[in-house]
Amino acid sequence: MPASRETVADLFRQIQALGRSTKAIAGREPFEGLRLGSALLLSYIESVGEVRSSVLAEHLGLDTSVVSRQIGLLEGLGLTARRPDPADGRAWLSHITPAGQVFLGELREARMEAVQQALAGWSEDEAKHLLAQLSRLETDLTRATSHHSRSPYPADPQHPDPYRRTVTVDGHGSTESDTYSSANTQGKVST
């Protein structure tokens, strides 16, 4: 029997809470002047090697100007560098620097220690079971989101957009977007 809507709603709330906890472990500013989103971008650059900002923007679903600003910040901190793209002299290829690799290594080690402390009361079997279940969930969510597109009728109540929900605030209905990831990841990104 498939999971009930109530269970799915509870699971989604737990996933959101887990995301907040994960952000807290990673730190809001893991490096002076560097926000967590920039660290994630740095990790992605590390995973793909040299990459154009337009490719990063497309893959991450961000505006090119946002990615360019973040790359500029990373470059200013010495965590990335760039060179002209030999295939197109107008474009630049960004890559992680040795300092960026050291930074990510330290960030990952700090996160690993924090999670290990949090799991101090867990057995190895419990942790492996959770890992297996989370891996299965990630696989199933990726599969579902890659086959699922937004409703072509977002304003039509007969065809509600499954990615939106109505919430009541002080007796008035308002629409609030839920965050779902449908990014097509080509590699595992971890910070």
C-alpha positions in Angstrom: 0.0 0.0 0.0 1.5 3.4 -1.0 2.3 6.0 1.6 -0.7 8.2 2.6 -0.9 11.9 1.8 -0.6 12.6 5.5 2.6 10.5 5.8 4.0 12.2 2.6 3.3 15.6 4.1 5.0 14.6 7.4 8.0 13.3 5.4 8.2 16.5 3.4 8.3 18.5 6.6 11.0 16.3 8.0 13.0 16.7 4.8 12.7 20.5 5.1 13.8 20.3 8.8 16.7 18.1 7.9 17.7 20.7 5.2 17.7 23.5 7.9 19.8 21.3 10.2 22.2 20.5 7.4 22.6 24.2 6.7 23.2 24.9 10.4 25.9 22.3 10.5 27.6 23.7 7.3 27.3 27.2 8.7 25.7 30.2 7.2 29.1 31.8 6.4 31.6 28.9 6.3 34.3 31.4 5.2 34.6 35.1 6.0 32.3 36.8 3.4 31.3 33.5 1.8 27.8 32.2 2.1 26.7 28.6 2.0 25.4 28.9 -1.6 28.8 30.0 -2.8 30.4 27.0 -1.1 27.9 24.7 -2.9 28.8 26.4 -6.2 32.5 25.9 -5.4 31.9 22.2 -4.7 30.1 21.8 -8.0 32.9 23.5 -9.8 35.3 21.1 -8.1 33.2 18.1 -9.2 33.0 19.1 -12.9 36.5 20.6 -13.4 36.7 23.7 -15.6 33.3 25.1 -16.5 31.7 28.2 -18.1 29.4 30.3 -15.9 26.6 29.9 -18.4 26.8 26.1 -18.0 26.8 26.4 -14.2 23.8 28.7 -14.4 21.9 26.4 -16.7 22.7 23.3 -14.6 21.9 24.9 -11.3 18.8 26.7 -12.6 20.1 30.1 -11.7 20.4 33.4 -13.6 23.8 33.8 -15.3 24.4 37.1 -13.5 23.9 35.5 -10.1 26.5 32.8 -11.0 28.9 35.3 -12.4 28.7 37.4 -9.2 29.3 34.2 -7.1 32.2 33.2 -9.2 33.7 36.7 -8.9 33.4 36.4 -5.1 35.0 32.9 -5.1 37.8 34.3 -7.4 38.3 37.3 -5.2 38.8 35.0 -2.2 41.3 32.9 -4.2 39.1 29.8 -4.2 38.6 29.7 -7.9 40.5 31.0 -11.0 39.6 31.3 -14.6 41.2 31.3 -18.0 39.9 32.1 -21.5 38.0 29.3 -23.1 40.1 28.0 -26.0 37.0 27.1 -27.9 35.5 30.7 -27.6 37.9 33.5 -26.7 34.9 35.6 -25.4 34.1 33.0 -22.7 35.9 32.0 -19.5 36.4 28.7 -17.8 36.4 28.7 -14.0 38.2 26.0 -12.0 38.9 25.4 -8.3 42.3 26.5 -7.0 44.4 24.6 -4.4 43.2 27.1 -1.8 39.6 26.2 -2.8 40.4 22.5 -2.4 41.8 23.1 1.0 38.8 25.2 2.0 36.3 22.5 0.9 38.4 19.8 2.6 38.3 21.8 5.9 34.5 22.5 5.5 33.8 18.8 4.8 35.9 17.7 7.8 34.1 20.1 10.1 30.7 19.0 8.8 31.8 15.3 9.2 32.8 15.9 12.8 29.5 17.6 13.6 27.4 14.9 12.0 29.5 12.2 13.7 28.8 13.9 17.1 25.1 14.1 16.3 25.0 10.3 15.5 27.0 9.4 18.6 24.0 7.5 20.0 23.3 5.6 16.8 24.6 2.1 16.0 26.4 1.4 12.7 23.4 -0.6 11.5 21.0 2.3 12.2 23.2 4.7 10.4 23.5 2.4 7.4 19.8 1.7 7.3 19.1 5.5 7.3 21.7 5.9 4.5 20.0 3.2 2.4 16.6 4.7 2.9 17.8 8.3 2.1 19.6 7.0 -1.0 16.4 5.2 -2.1 14.4 8.4 -1.5 16.8 10.6 -3.4 16.7 8.1 -6.4 12.9 8.0 -6.4 12.6 11.8 -6.0 15.0 12.4 -8.9 13.1 9.9 -11.1 9.7 11.5 -10.2 10.9 15.0 -10.8 12.6 14.2 -14.0 9.3 12.8 -15.4 7.1 15.4 -13.8 6.7 18.9 -15.2 4.7 21.8 -13.9 1.0 22.0 -14.7 0.3 23.9 -18.0 -2.7 25.4 -16.1 -1.1 27.0 -13.0 -3.9 29.6 -12.6 -6.8 27.1 -13.4 -8.4 25.6 -10.2 -9.5 22.6 -12.3 -5.8 21.8 -13.1 -3.8 22.9 -9.9 -0.1 23.1 -10.1 1.2 20.3 -7.9 4.2 22.4 -7.0 2.1 25.1 -5.3 0.0 25.1 -2.3 -2.5 27.5 -0.7 -1.8 28.5 2.9 -4.0 30.7 5.1 -2.4 33.7 6.8 -4.6 35.8 9.1 -7.7 34.4 7.4 -6.6 35.3 3.9 -5.5 32.8 1.4 -2.1 33.3 -0.2 0.0 31.2 -2.5 3.4 30.0 -1.5 5.8 28.0 -3.6 7.2 24.8 -2.2 10.8 24.1 -3.1 11.3 21.0 -5.2 14.5 20.0 -6.9 14.3 18.8 -10.5 17.9 19.5 -11.3 19.6 16.9 -13.4 22.7 16.3 -11.4 25.6 14.9 -13.3 27.8 14.3 -10.3 27.4 14.2 -6.6 28.0 17.6 -5.0 28.9 17.7 -1.3 30.1 20.4 0.8 
